[in-house]
Structures are given as structure tokens and as C-alpha cells.
Amino acid sequence: MELPKDPMMLYSFINTKLRDCYPSLDALCNDLQVSKQEIVRQLGEAGFEYSAEHNRFW
């Protein structure tokens, strides 16, 4: 699946999917067949960090 390139769009897309459809970032990445490391890197560069406890980036 093609993910948004813009960091804010990616942030919104991933958090919406995590909130509505997936119990974890791993589950999202496995289902959508995307790289967890790449998502964490891209959002990390934009200043966001994943919280497994809250199942969201912030």
C-alpha cells in the first residue's frame, strides 16, 4: 500500500488506522504490508514517537 509522503498526512493516517482498526503498530504494518521501521523513521523525523501503551504516535 502506498502511504502518504507528507509527515502530517502520514501521522493522521496511521493514528486513525491504529485507533479504528488495529490493536498495535505491528498488526497495522503486517496487514498493510508496510515497513514498521520506515514509518517510525519518517514520523520520528517529524518529531513523533510511537507509544505502544496508547497505541498511537504523539
C-alpha distance matrix in Angstrom:
0.0 3.8 6.2 9.8 12.1 15.2 16.3 17.7 14.8 12.6 15.6 15.9 12.4 12.5 16.1 15.8 13.3 15.7 18.6 17.8 15.7 15.8 19.0 17.7 15.1 15.2 14.4 11.4 10.0 11.2 9.8 6.1 6.9 7.0 10.5 12.9 15.3 13.2 12.6 16.3 17.4 15.9 17.2 20.4 21.2 21.1 23.5 21.6 22.0 20.4 23.1 22.7 25.8 24.4 20.7 19.7 19.7 22.9
3.8 0.0 3.8 6.7 8.7 12.0 13.6 15.3 12.4 10.6 14.1 14.6 11.5 12.2 15.9 15.9 14.1 16.7 19.5 19.0 17.6 17.8 21.0 19.4 16.5 17.1 16.9 13.5 12.1 14.1 13.1 9.3 9.9 8.5 11.2 13.6 15.3 12.4 11.9 15.7 16.1 14.0 15.6 18.9 19.0 18.9 21.7 20.2 21.2 20.3 23.3 23.5 26.6 25.0 21.5 19.9 19.1 22.0
6.2 3.8 0.0 3.8 6.3 9.1 10.1 11.7 9.0 6.8 10.3 11.1 8.3 9.0 12.7 13.1 11.9 14.2 16.9 17.0 16.1 16.2 19.1 17.3 14.3 15.6 15.8 12.2 11.1 13.9 13.2 9.6 10.7 8.4 10.4 11.9 13.5 10.6 9.1 12.8 13.5 11.0 12.1 15.6 15.9 15.4 18.1 16.5 17.7 17.0 20.1 20.7 23.7 21.9 18.6 16.6 15.6 18.3
9.8 6.7 3.8 0.0 3.8 5.7 7.5 8.7 6.0 5.1 8.9 9.5 7.7 9.5 12.6 13.0 13.0 15.3 17.5 17.9 17.8 18.2 21.0 19.3 16.3 18.3 18.6 14.9 14.3 17.4 16.7 13.1 14.5 11.9 13.4 14.3 15.4 12.2 10.4 13.6 13.9 10.6 11.4 15.0 14.8 13.5 16.6 15.5 17.5 17.4 20.6 21.8 24.5 22.4 19.5 16.9 15.4 17.4
12.1 8.7 6.3 3.8 0.0 3.8 6.2 8.7 7.4 6.6 10.0 11.7 10.8 12.0 14.9 16.0 16.1 18.0 20.3 21.2 21.1 21.0 23.5 21.4 18.1 19.9 20.8 17.4 16.1 19.4 19.3 15.7 16.3 13.3 13.8 14.8 15.0 11.4 10.4 13.2 12.4 8.9 10.5 13.7 12.6 11.8 15.2 15.0 17.3 18.0 21.4 23.0 25.9 23.9 21.3 18.4 16.3 17.9
15.2 12.0 9.1 5.7 3.8 0.0 3.8 5.6 5.3 6.1 8.6 10.1 10.4 12.0 14.2 15.4 16.4 18.1 19.8 21.0 21.6 21.8 24.0 22.0 18.9 21.4 22.4 18.9 18.2 21.7 21.5 18.2 19.2 16.1 16.4 16.7 16.7 13.4 11.7 13.9 13.1 9.3 9.8 13.0 11.6 9.8 13.3 13.4 16.3 17.4 20.8 22.9 25.4 23.1 20.9 17.7 15.2 16.0
16.3 13.6 10.1 7.5 6.2 3.8 0.0 3.8 5.5 5.0 6.0 8.6 9.7 10.4 12.0 14.0 15.2 16.1 18.0 19.8 20.5 20.2 22.0 19.7 16.7 19.3 20.7 17.5 16.9 20.7 20.9 18.0 19.0 15.6 15.3 14.8 14.7 11.9 9.6 11.0 10.5 6.9 6.3 9.5 8.6 6.4 9.6 9.5 12.5 14.0 17.3 19.7 22.1 19.9 18.0 14.6 11.8 12.4
17.7 15.3 11.7 8.7 8.7 5.6 3.8 0.0 3.8 5.4 5.0 6.2 8.5 9.9 10.6 12.2 14.2 15.3 16.3 18.1 19.5 19.7 21.5 19.8 17.3 20.4 21.4 18.1 18.3 22.0 21.8 19.1 20.7 17.7 17.9 17.0 17.4 14.9 12.1 13.3 13.6 10.2 8.5 11.6 11.3 8.1 10.4 9.9 13.1 14.4 17.2 19.7 21.6 18.9 17.4 13.8 11.2 11.4
14.8 12.4 9.0 6.0 7.4 5.3 5.5 3.8 0.0 3.8 5.4 5.1 6.0 8.5 10.0 10.5 12.2 14.1 15.3 16.3 17.5 18.1 20.5 19.2 16.7 19.6 20.0 16.4 16.8 20.3 19.5 16.6 18.6 16.0 16.9 16.6 17.6 14.9 12.1 14.2 14.8 11.4 10.3 13.9 13.9 11.3 13.7 12.6 15.3 15.7 18.5 20.4 22.5 19.7 17.6 14.3 12.6 13.6
12.6 10.6 6.8 5.1 6.6 6.1 5.0 5.4 3.8 0.0 3.8 5.5 5.0 6.0 8.4 9.8 10.5 12.0 14.0 15.3 15.7 15.8 18.0 16.2 13.4 16.1 16.8 13.3 13.3 16.9 16.6 13.8 15.4 12.6 13.2 12.8 13.9 11.4 8.4 10.7 11.7 8.6 7.7 11.5 12.0 10.2 12.6 10.9 12.9 13.0 16.0 17.6 20.1 17.8 15.3 12.2 10.5 12.3
15.6 14.1 10.3 8.9 10.0 8.6 6.0 5.0 5.4 3.8 0.0 3.8 5.6 5.4 6.1 8.4 10.0 10.5 12.0 14.1 15.2 14.9 16.6 14.8 12.5 15.8 16.6 13.5 14.1 17.8 17.7 15.5 17.3 14.5 14.7 13.3 14.4 12.7 9.1 10.2 11.8 9.3 6.8 10.2 11.5 9.1 10.4 8.2 10.2 10.4 13.1 15.2 17.2 14.6 12.7 9.2 7.2 8.7
15.9 14.6 11.1 9.5 11.7 10.1 8.6 6.2 5.1 5.5 3.8 0.0 3.8 5.6 5.3 6.0 8.5 9.9 10.5 12.0 13.7 14.4 16.5 15.5 13.8 17.2 17.3 14.0 15.4 18.8 18.0 15.9 18.4 16.2 17.1 15.9 17.5 15.8 12.2 13.7 15.5 12.9 10.6 13.9 15.2 12.5 13.6 11.4 13.3 12.9 14.9 16.7 18.2 15.1 13.3 10.1 9.2 10.5
12.4 11.5 8.3 7.7 10.8 10.4 9.7 8.5 6.0 5.0 5.6 3.8 0.0 3.8 5.6 5.3 6.2 8.6 10.0 10.7 11.5 12.3 15.1 14.2 12.3 15.3 14.9 11.3 12.7 15.9 14.6 12.4 15.1 13.3 14.9 14.2 16.4 14.6 11.2 13.4 15.5 13.0 11.5 15.1 16.4 14.4 15.9 13.5 14.8 13.8 15.9 16.9 18.9 16.1 13.5 10.9 10.7 13.0
12.5 12.2 9.0 9.5 12.0 12.0 10.4 9.9 8.5 6.0 5.4 5.6 3.8 0.0 3.8 5.5 5.2 6.1 8.5 10.0 10.2 9.9 12.1 10.7 8.6 11.8 11.8 8.5 9.9 13.3 12.7 10.9 13.3 11.4 12.4 11.0 13.5 12.4 8.8 10.6 13.3 11.6 9.8 13.1 15.2 13.7 14.7 11.6 12.1 10.5 12.6 13.3 15.6 13.3 10.3 8.0 8.1 11.1
16.1 15.9 12.7 12.6 14.9 14.2 12.0 10.6 10.0 8.4 6.1 5.3 5.6 3.8 0.0 3.8 5.4 5.0 6.0 8.5 9.8 9.7 11.3 10.5 9.4 13.1 13.0 10.4 12.5 15.6 15.0 14.0 16.6 14.8 15.6 13.5 15.8 15.2 11.5 12.2 15.2 13.8 11.1 13.9 16.3 14.3 14.5 11.1 11.5 9.7 10.9 11.9 13.5 10.5 8.2 5.6 6.5 9.0
15.8 15.9 13.1 13.0 16.0 15.4 14.0 12.2 10.5 9.8 8.4 6.0 5.3 5.5 3.8 0.0 3.8 5.4 5.1 6.0 8.0 9.4 11.8 12.0 11.6 14.9 13.8 11.0 13.7 16.4 14.9 13.9 17.1 15.9 17.5 16.0 18.7 17.8 14.2 15.6 18.4 16.7 14.4 17.4 19.5 17.4 17.9 14.7 15.3 13.4 14.3 14.8 16.0 12.8 10.5 8.8 10.2 12.4
13.3 14.1 11.9 13.0 16.1 16.4 15.2 14.2 12.2 10.5 10.0 8.5 6.2 5.2 5.4 3.8 0.0 3.8 5.5 5.3 5.3 6.4 9.5 9.8 9.4 12.1 10.5 7.6 10.6 12.9 11.2 10.4 13.8 13.2 15.1 13.9 17.1 16.5 13.1 14.9 18.0 16.7 14.9 17.9 20.2 18.7 19.4 16.1 16.0 13.6 14.5 14.2 15.9 13.4 10.3 9.5 11.3 14.3
15.7 16.7 14.2 15.3 18.0 18.1 16.1 15.3 14.1 12.0 10.5 9.9 8.6 6.1 5.0 5.4 3.8 0.0 3.8 5.7 5.7 4.8 6.6 6.6 6.9 10.1 9.0 7.1 10.3 12.6 11.7 11.9 14.6 13.9 15.0 12.9 16.0 16.2 12.8 13.7 17.2 16.5 14.3 16.8 19.6 18.4 18.3 14.7 13.9 10.9 11.2 10.5 12.1 9.8 6.5 6.5 9.2 12.4
18.6 19.5 16.9 17.5 20.3 19.8 18.0 16.3 15.3 14.0 12.0 10.5 10.0 8.5 6.0 5.1 5.5 3.8 0.0 3.8 6.1 6.7 7.9 9.2 10.4 13.5 12.1 10.6 14.0 16.1 14.8 15.1 18.2 17.5 18.8 16.6 19.6 19.7 16.2 16.8 20.2 19.3 16.7 19.1 21.9 20.1 19.8 16.2 15.6 12.9 12.4 12.0 12.5 9.5 7.5 7.5 10.6 12.9
17.8 19.0 17.0 17.9 21.2 21.0 19.8 18.1 16.3 15.3 14.1 12.0 10.7 10.0 8.5 6.0 5.3 5.7 3.8 0.0 3.8 6.5 8.8 10.9 12.2 14.7 12.4 10.8 14.4 15.9 13.9 14.3 17.8 17.8 19.7 18.2 21.5 21.4 18.0 19.2 22.5 21.5 19.3 22.0 24.6 22.8 22.9 19.4 19.0 16.3 16.0 15.2 15.8 13.0 10.8 11.1 14.0 16.5
15.7 17.6 16.1 17.8 21.1 21.6 20.5 19.5 17.5 15.7 15.2 13.7 11.5 10.2 9.8 8.0 5.3 5.7 6.1 3.8 0.0 3.8 7.1 9.2 10.5 12.2 9.4 8.0 11.8 12.7 10.4 11.4 14.8 15.4 17.6 16.3 19.9 20.0 17.0 18.5 21.9 21.2 19.5 22.1 24.8 23.6 23.8 20.3 19.5 16.4 16.4 14.9 16.1 14.1 11.1 12.0 14.9 18.0
15.8 17.8 16.2 18.2 21.0 21.8 20.2 19.7 18.1 15.8 14.9 14.4 12.3 9.9 9.7 9.4 6.4 4.8 6.7 6.5 3.8 0.0 3.8 5.5 7.3 8.7 6.1 5.7 9.5 10.4 9.1 10.7 13.5 13.9 15.4 13.7 17.3 18.0 15.2 16.2 19.8 19.7 18.0 20.3 23.3 22.5 22.4 18.8 17.4 13.9 13.8 11.8 13.3 12.0 8.7 10.4 13.4 16.7
19.0 21.0 19.1 21.0 23.5 24.0 22.0 21.5 20.5 18.0 16.6 16.5 15.1 12.1 11.3 11.8 9.5 6.6 7.9 8.8 7.1 3.8 0.0 3.8 7.3 8.5 6.7 7.9 11.2 11.8 11.5 13.6 15.7 16.0 16.8 14.4 17.7 19.1 16.4 16.6 20.4 20.8 18.9 20.5 23.9 23.3 22.6 18.9 16.8 13.1 12.1 9.4 10.4 9.9 7.1 9.9 13.3 16.4
17.7 19.4 17.3 19.3 21.4 22.0 19.7 19.8 19.2 16.2 14.8 15.5 14.2 10.7 10.5 12.0 9.8 6.6 9.2 10.9 9.2 5.5 3.8 0.0 3.8 5.3 5.2 6.5 8.8 10.0 10.9 12.4 13.9 13.5 13.7 10.9 14.0 15.7 13.2 13.1 16.8 17.7 15.9 17.3 20.7 20.5 19.9 16.2 13.9 10.1 9.7 7.0 9.3 9.3 5.9 8.4 11.1 14.5
15.1 16.5 14.3 16.3 18.1 18.9 16.7 17.3 16.7 13.4 12.5 13.8 12.3 8.6 9.4 11.6 9.4 6.9 10.4 12.2 10.5 7.3 7.3 3.8 0.0 3.8 5.4 5.1 6.1 8.6 9.9 10.5 11.6 10.4 10.2 7.3 10.5 11.9 9.5 9.6 13.3 14.1 12.8 14.2 17.5 17.6 17.3 13.9 11.8 8.4 9.4 7.8 11.0 10.8 7.1 8.1 9.6 13.3
15.2 17.1 15.6 18.3 19.9 21.4 19.3 20.4 19.6 16.1 15.8 17.2 15.3 11.8 13.1 14.9 12.1 10.1 13.5 14.7 12.2 8.7 8.5 5.3 3.8 0.0 3.8 5.4 5.2 6.1 8.5 10.0 10.1 9.7 9.3 7.0 10.3 12.3 10.9 11.2 14.6 15.9 15.3 16.5 19.6 20.2 20.2 16.9 14.6 11.3 12.2 9.8 13.1 13.7 10.2 11.8 13.2 16.8
14.4 16.9 15.8 18.6 20.8 22.4 20.7 21.4 20.0 16.8 16.6 17.3 14.9 11.8 13.0 13.8 10.5 9.0 12.1 12.4 9.4 6.1 6.7 5.2 5.4 3.8 0.0 3.8 5.5 5.2 6.1 8.5 9.6 10.4 11.3 9.8 13.5 14.9 13.2 14.2 17.6 18.3 17.6 19.3 22.3 22.5 22.6 19.2 17.3 13.8 14.3 11.8 14.4 14.5 10.9 12.7 14.8 18.5
11.4 13.5 12.2 14.9 17.4 18.9 17.5 18.1 16.4 13.3 13.5 14.0 11.3 8.5 10.4 11.0 7.6 7.1 10.6 10.8 8.0 5.7 7.9 6.5 5.1 5.4 3.8 0.0 3.8 5.5 5.3 6.0 8.1 8.2 9.8 8.7 12.5 13.0 10.9 12.6 15.8 15.9 15.2 17.5 20.1 20.0 20.6 17.3 16.1 13.0 14.2 12.5 15.4 14.6 10.8 11.4 13.1 16.9
10.0 12.1 11.1 14.3 16.1 18.2 16.9 18.3 16.8 13.3 14.1 15.4 12.7 9.9 12.5 13.7 10.6 10.3 14.0 14.4 11.8 9.5 11.2 8.8 6.1 5.2 5.5 3.8 0.0 3.8 5.5 5.3 5.4 5.0 6.2 5.9 9.6 10.2 8.9 10.9 13.7 14.1 14.3 16.3 18.7 19.3 20.1 17.2 16.0 13.3 15.2 13.8 17.1 16.8 13.0 13.3 14.1 17.9
11.2 14.1 13.9 17.4 19.4 21.7 20.7 22.0 20.3 16.9 17.8 18.8 15.9 13.3 15.6 16.4 12.9 12.6 16.1 15.9 12.7 10.4 11.8 10.0 8.6 6.1 5.2 5.5 3.8 0.0 3.8 5.7 5.0 6.8 8.4 8.6 12.1 13.1 12.5 14.3 16.9 17.7 18.0 19.9 22.3 23.0 23.8 20.9 19.3 16.4 17.8 15.8 18.9 19.0 15.3 16.3 17.5 21.3
9.8 13.1 13.2 16.7 19.3 21.5 20.9 21.8 19.5 16.6 17.7 18.0 14.6 12.7 15.0 14.9 11.2 11.7 14.8 13.9 10.4 9.1 11.5 10.9 9.9 8.5 6.1 5.3 5.5 3.8 0.0 3.8 5.5 8.0 10.7 11.3 14.9 15.2 14.1 16.4 19.1 19.1 19.2 21.6 23.9 24.1 25.1 22.1 20.9 18.0 19.3 17.3 20.1 19.6 15.8 16.7 18.2 22.0
6.1 9.3 9.6 13.1 15.7 18.2 18.0 19.1 16.6 13.8 15.5 15.9 12.4 10.9 14.0 13.9 10.4 11.9 15.1 14.3 11.4 10.7 13.6 12.4 10.5 10.0 8.5 6.0 5.3 5.7 3.8 0.0 3.8 5.6 9.0 10.3 13.7 13.1 12.0 14.9 17.2 16.6 17.1 19.9 21.7 21.8 23.3 20.6 20.0 17.6 19.5 18.3 21.3 20.3 16.5 16.5 17.4 21.0
6.9 9.9 10.7 14.5 16.3 19.2 19.0 20.7 18.6 15.4 17.3 18.4 15.1 13.3 16.6 17.1 13.8 14.6 18.2 17.8 14.8 13.5 15.7 13.9 11.6 10.1 9.6 8.1 5.4 5.0 5.5 3.8 0.0 3.8 6.9 9.2 12.1 11.7 11.7 14.6 16.3 16.4 17.5 19.8 21.5 22.2 23.8 21.4 20.6 18.3 20.5 19.2 22.6 22.1 18.3 18.4 18.9 22.5
7.0 8.5 8.4 11.9 13.3 16.1 15.6 17.7 16.0 12.6 14.5 16.2 13.3 11.4 14.8 15.9 13.2 13.9 17.5 17.8 15.4 13.9 16.0 13.5 10.4 9.7 10.4 8.2 5.0 6.8 8.0 5.6 3.8 0.0 3.8 6.4 9.0 8.1 8.1 11.2 12.7 12.6 14.0 16.2 17.7 18.6 20.3 18.1 17.6 15.8 18.5 17.7 21.3 20.7 17.0 16.5 16.3 19.8
10.5 11.2 10.4 13.4 13.8 16.4 15.3 17.9 16.9 13.2 14.7 17.1 14.9 12.4 15.6 17.5 15.1 15.0 18.8 19.7 17.6 15.4 16.8 13.7 10.2 9.3 11.3 9.8 6.2 8.4 10.7 9.0 6.9 3.8 0.0 3.8 5.4 5.2 6.4 8.7 9.9 10.8 12.4 14.0 15.5 17.1 18.5 16.5 15.7 14.2 17.1 16.6 20.3 20.2 16.8 16.2 15.5 18.8
12.9 13.6 11.9 14.3 14.8 16.7 14.8 17.0 16.6 12.8 13.3 15.9 14.2 11.0 13.5 16.0 13.9 12.9 16.6 18.2 16.3 13.7 14.4 10.9 7.3 7.0 9.8 8.7 5.9 8.6 11.3 10.3 9.2 6.4 3.8 0.0 3.8 5.4 5.2 6.1 8.5 10.0 10.7 11.8 14.2 15.5 16.3 13.9 12.5 10.7 13.4 12.9 16.7 16.8 13.5 13.1 12.5 15.9
15.3 15.3 13.5 15.4 15.0 16.7 14.7 17.4 17.6 13.9 14.4 17.5 16.4 13.5 15.8 18.7 17.1 16.0 19.6 21.5 19.9 17.3 17.7 14.0 10.5 10.3 13.5 12.5 9.6 12.1 14.9 13.7 12.1 9.0 5.4 3.8 0.0 3.8 5.5 5.2 6.0 8.6 10.0 10.1 12.1 14.3 15.0 13.4 12.1 11.3 14.4 14.4 18.2 18.6 15.8 15.0 13.6 16.4
13.2 12.4 10.6 12.2 11.4 13.4 11.9 14.9 14.9 11.4 12.7 15.8 14.6 12.4 15.2 17.8 16.5 16.2 19.7 21.4 20.0 18.0 19.1 15.7 11.9 12.3 14.9 13.0 10.2 13.1 15.2 13.1 11.7 8.1 5.2 5.4 3.8 0.0 3.8 5.5 5.0 6.0 8.5 9.5 10.6 12.5 14.2 13.0 12.7 12.5 16.0 16.6 20.3 20.0 17.1 15.6 13.8 16.4
12.6 11.9 9.1 10.4 10.4 11.7 9.6 12.1 12.1 8.4 9.1 12.2 11.2 8.8 11.5 14.2 13.1 12.8 16.2 18.0 17.0 15.2 16.4 13.2 9.5 10.9 13.2 10.9 8.9 12.5 14.1 12.0 11.7 8.1 6.4 5.2 5.5 3.8 0.0 3.8 5.4 5.2 6.0 8.2 9.9 10.8 12.3 10.4 10.3 9.8 13.3 14.1 17.6 16.8 13.9 12.1 10.3 13.1
16.3 15.7 12.8 13.6 13.2 13.9 11.0 13.3 14.2 10.7 10.2 13.7 13.4 10.6 12.2 15.6 14.9 13.7 16.8 19.2 18.5 16.2 16.6 13.1 9.6 11.2 14.2 12.6 10.9 14.3 16.4 14.9 14.6 11.2 8.7 6.1 5.2 5.5 3.8 0.0 3.8 5.6 5.4 5.7 8.5 9.9 10.2 8.3 7.3 7.2 10.9 12.1 15.6 15.3 12.9 11.2 9.0 11.4
17.4 16.1 13.5 13.9 12.4 13.1 10.5 13.6 14.8 11.7 11.8 15.5 15.5 13.3 15.2 18.4 18.0 17.2 20.2 22.5 21.9 19.8 20.4 16.8 13.3 14.6 17.6 15.8 13.7 16.9 19.1 17.2 16.3 12.7 9.9 8.5 6.0 5.0 5.4 3.8 0.0 3.8 5.6 5.0 6.1 8.7 9.8 9.3 9.3 10.4 14.1 15.7 19.0 18.7 16.6 14.6 11.8 13.5
15.9 14.0 11.0 10.6 8.9 9.3 6.9 10.2 11.4 8.6 9.3 12.9 13.0 11.6 13.8 16.7 16.7 16.5 19.3 21.5 21.2 19.7 20.8 17.7 14.1 15.9 18.3 15.9 14.1 17.7 19.1 16.6 16.4 12.6 10.8 10.0 8.6 6.0 5.2 5.6 3.8 0.0 3.8 5.4 5.3 6.6 9.0 8.7 10.1 11.5 15.3 17.2 20.3 19.3 17.1 14.5 11.5 13.0
17.2 15.6 12.1 11.4 10.5 9.8 6.3 8.5 10.3 7.7 6.8 10.6 11.5 9.8 11.1 14.4 14.9 14.3 16.7 19.3 19.5 18.0 18.9 15.9 12.8 15.3 17.6 15.2 14.3 18.0 19.2 17.1 17.5 14.0 12.4 10.7 10.0 8.5 6.0 5.4 5.6 3.8 0.0 3.8 5.4 5.0 6.4 5.2 7.0 8.6 12.3 14.7 17.4 16.1 14.3 11.3 8.0 9.2
20.4 18.9 15.6 15.0 13.7 13.0 9.5 11.6 13.9 11.5 10.2 13.9 15.1 13.1 13.9 17.4 17.9 16.8 19.1 22.0 22.1 20.3 20.5 17.3 14.2 16.5 19.3 17.5 16.3 19.9 21.6 19.9 19.8 16.2 14.0 11.8 10.1 9.5 8.2 5.7 5.0 5.4 3.8 0.0 3.8 5.3 5.0 4.9 5.8 8.5 12.0 14.6 17.3 16.6 15.3 12.7 9.2 9.7
21.2 19.0 15.9 14.8 12.6 11.6 8.6 11.3 13.9 12.0 11.5 15.2 16.4 15.2 16.3 19.5 20.2 19.6 21.9 24.6 24.8 23.3 23.9 20.7 17.5 19.6 22.3 20.1 18.7 22.3 23.9 21.7 21.5 17.7 15.5 14.2 12.1 10.6 9.9 8.5 6.1 5.3 5.4 3.8 0.0 3.8 5.4 7.3 9.3 12.2 15.7 18.4 21.0 20.1 18.8 15.9 12.3 12.3
21.1 18.9 15.4 13.5 11.8 9.8 6.4 8.1 11.3 10.2 9.1 12.5 14.4 13.7 14.3 17.4 18.7 18.4 20.1 22.8 23.6 22.5 23.3 20.5 17.6 20.2 22.5 20.0 19.3 23.0 24.1 21.8 22.2 18.6 17.1 15.5 14.3 12.5 10.8 9.9 8.7 6.6 5.0 5.3 3.8 0.0 3.8 5.8 9.1 12.0 15.3 18.3 20.5 19.0 17.9 14.6 10.9 10.3
23.5 21.7 18.1 16.6 15.2 13.3 9.6 10.4 13.7 12.6 10.4 13.6 15.9 14.7 14.5 17.9 19.4 18.3 19.8 22.9 23.8 22.4 22.6 19.9 17.3 20.2 22.6 20.6 20.1 23.8 25.1 23.3 23.8 20.3 18.5 16.3 15.0 14.2 12.3 10.2 9.8 9.0 6.4 5.0 5.4 3.8 0.0 3.8 6.8 10.3 13.1 16.5 18.3 16.9 16.6 13.4 9.6 8.2
21.6 20.2 16.5 15.5 15.0 13.4 9.5 9.9 12.6 10.9 8.2 11.4 13.5 11.6 11.1 14.7 16.1 14.7 16.2 19.4 20.3 18.8 18.9 16.2 13.9 16.9 19.2 17.3 17.2 20.9 22.1 20.6 21.4 18.1 16.5 13.9 13.4 13.0 10.4 8.3 9.3 8.7 5.2 4.9 7.3 5.8 3.8 0.0 3.8 6.9 9.6 13.0 14.8 13.4 12.8 9.6 5.9 5.0
22.0 21.2 17.7 17.5 17.3 16.3 12.5 13.1 15.3 12.9 10.2 13.3 14.8 12.1 11.5 15.3 16.0 13.9 15.6 19.0 19.5 17.4 16.8 13.9 11.8 14.6 17.3 16.1 16.0 19.3 20.9 20.0 20.6 17.6 15.7 12.5 12.1 12.7 10.3 7.3 9.3 10.1 7.0 5.8 9.3 9.1 6.8 3.8 0.0 3.8 6.5 9.8 11.8 11.1 10.6 8.3 5.2 5.5
20.4 20.3 17.0 17.4 18.0 17.4 14.0 14.4 15.7 13.0 10.4 12.9 13.8 10.5 9.7 13.4 13.6 10.9 12.9 16.3 16.4 13.9 13.1 10.1 8.4 11.3 13.8 13.0 13.3 16.4 18.0 17.6 18.3 15.8 14.2 10.7 11.3 12.5 9.8 7.2 10.4 11.5 8.6 8.5 12.2 12.0 10.3 6.9 3.8 0.0 3.8 6.3 8.9 8.4 7.2 5.7 4.2 6.5
23.1 23.3 20.1 20.6 21.4 20.8 17.3 17.2 18.5 16.0 13.1 14.9 15.9 12.6 10.9 14.3 14.5 11.2 12.4 16.0 16.4 13.8 12.1 9.7 9.4 12.2 14.3 14.2 15.2 17.8 19.3 19.5 20.5 18.5 17.1 13.4 14.4 16.0 13.3 10.9 14.1 15.3 12.3 12.0 15.7 15.3 13.1 9.6 6.5 3.8 0.0 3.8 5.3 5.4 5.6 5.6 6.0 7.4
22.7 23.5 20.7 21.8 23.0 22.9 19.7 19.7 20.4 17.6 15.2 16.7 16.9 13.3 11.9 14.8 14.2 10.5 12.0 15.2 14.9 11.8 9.4 7.0 7.8 9.8 11.8 12.5 13.8 15.8 17.3 18.3 19.2 17.7 16.6 12.9 14.4 16.6 14.1 12.1 15.7 17.2 14.7 14.6 18.4 18.3 16.5 13.0 9.8 6.3 3.8 0.0 3.8 5.5 4.6 6.9 8.7 10.9
25.8 26.6 23.7 24.5 25.9 25.4 22.1 21.6 22.5 20.1 17.2 18.2 18.9 15.6 13.5 16.0 15.9 12.1 12.5 15.8 16.1 13.3 10.4 9.3 11.0 13.1 14.4 15.4 17.1 18.9 20.1 21.3 22.6 21.3 20.3 16.7 18.2 20.3 17.6 15.6 19.0 20.3 17.4 17.3 21.0 20.5 18.3 14.8 11.8 8.9 5.3 3.8 0.0 3.8 5.6 8.2 10.5 11.7
24.4 25.0 21.9 22.4 23.9 23.1 19.9 18.9 19.7 17.8 14.6 15.1 16.1 13.3 10.5 12.8 13.4 9.8 9.5 13.0 14.1 12.0 9.9 9.3 10.8 13.7 14.5 14.6 16.8 19.0 19.6 20.3 22.1 20.7 20.2 16.8 18.6 20.0 16.8 15.3 18.7 19.3 16.1 16.6 20.1 19.0 16.9 13.4 11.1 8.4 5.4 5.5 3.8 0.0 3.8 5.5 8.3 9.4
20.7 21.5 18.6 19.5 21.3 20.9 18.0 17.4 17.6 15.3 12.7 13.3 13.5 10.3 8.2 10.5 10.3 6.5 7.5 10.8 11.1 8.7 7.1 5.9 7.1 10.2 10.9 10.8 13.0 15.3 15.8 16.5 18.3 17.0 16.8 13.5 15.8 17.1 13.9 12.9 16.6 17.1 14.3 15.3 18.8 17.9 16.6 12.8 10.6 7.2 5.6 4.6 5.6 3.8 0.0 3.8 7.2 9.8
19.7 19.9 16.6 16.9 18.4 17.7 14.6 13.8 14.3 12.2 9.2 10.1 10.9 8.0 5.6 8.8 9.5 6.5 7.5 11.1 12.0 10.4 9.9 8.4 8.1 11.8 12.7 11.4 13.3 16.3 16.7 16.5 18.4 16.5 16.2 13.1 15.0 15.6 12.1 11.2 14.6 14.5 11.3 12.7 15.9 14.6 13.4 9.6 8.3 5.7 5.6 6.9 8.2 5.5 3.8 0.0 3.8 6.5
19.7 19.1 15.6 15.4 16.3 15.2 11.8 11.2 12.6 10.5 7.2 9.2 10.7 8.1 6.5 10.2 11.3 9.2 10.6 14.0 14.9 13.4 13.3 11.1 9.6 13.2 14.8 13.1 14.1 17.5 18.2 17.4 18.9 16.3 15.5 12.5 13.6 13.8 10.3 9.0 11.8 11.5 8.0 9.2 12.3 10.9 9.6 5.9 5.2 4.2 6.0 8.7 10.5 8.3 7.2 3.8 0.0 3.8
22.9 22.0 18.3 17.4 17.9 16.0 12.4 11.4 13.6 12.3 8.7 10.5 13.0 11.1 9.0 12.4 14.3 12.4 12.9 16.5 18.0 16.7 16.4 14.5 13.3 16.8 18.5 16.9 17.9 21.3 22.0 21.0 22.5 19.8 18.8 15.9 16.4 16.4 13.1 11.4 13.5 13.0 9.2 9.7 12.3 10.3 8.2 5.0 5.5 6.5 7.4 10.9 11.7 9.4 9.8 6.5 3.8 0.0
